[in-house]
Structure formats: structure tokens, C-alpha cells
Amino acid sequence: MYAIKDDKPFEIFFADNPGWNLILNKFQIHIFQPYFSHLKHGTGIGLYMFLTIIESKFGGKIEVKNSEDGAIFKVTLRLYSSYKLSDKG
């Protein structure tokens, strides 16, 4: 996981390998919908809640694409001067 901050919106990238390596193209358009899961014991709430929080609380967006490492998620946030990213250096 890494982050980039300059004069543009704040971007965070992370990879997730959920055991099946790639998010199939036919699933990509559905993975952020509530209750969508292809997993036997999945609830389909996790990515939906993640997107809802990023959009509603931070005015951001989430994109996902496949890579050799699994799914790569890009989270873009609009930062305001009142946001505090960290207490440490």
C-alpha cells in the first residue's frame, strides 16, 4: 500500500489477492453493489460500505483493475485543510 500527495487529490493504492487472483470482468461492474458476492460465505457488504464511506464522507471515488498481484484498488480523496492525515511526521 502506498499513497501519493501533491497538488492533486490524495491517492491511495492497494492490492488484494482474494485467493482467486483476479476479479473477473463480468464481476467488476457489480463488486460495489450491496449484497453482491460470489463467495460461498460472503455477505456482499464490505466493498459496498467501503465505497459508501469514501464517497459520502470524503467526496472520493474507488477504481479497481486487475494485475499480476490480484486486484489493484485506487482510492482518490479530496483533501481539505481541516483533514489531519497523521499525528506523526
C-alpha angles and dihedrals in degrees: 000000000000139000135215123206125180132119090310126078116293112266128198122188127193137166126224124191103191094186096268093070102219135047102233114238090240089059098044095082091051106040095094095047116106116262094008112137134143091194118104093233099025121126098199092227103104102073091035091056091043091055093043092054095045092049100040102037102032105024088237140133139221127220127184133197137165125256138165088272094054126260117359114207121199116197115193118195132185107226125209127198091252093061115102112206098186144349090220130073 
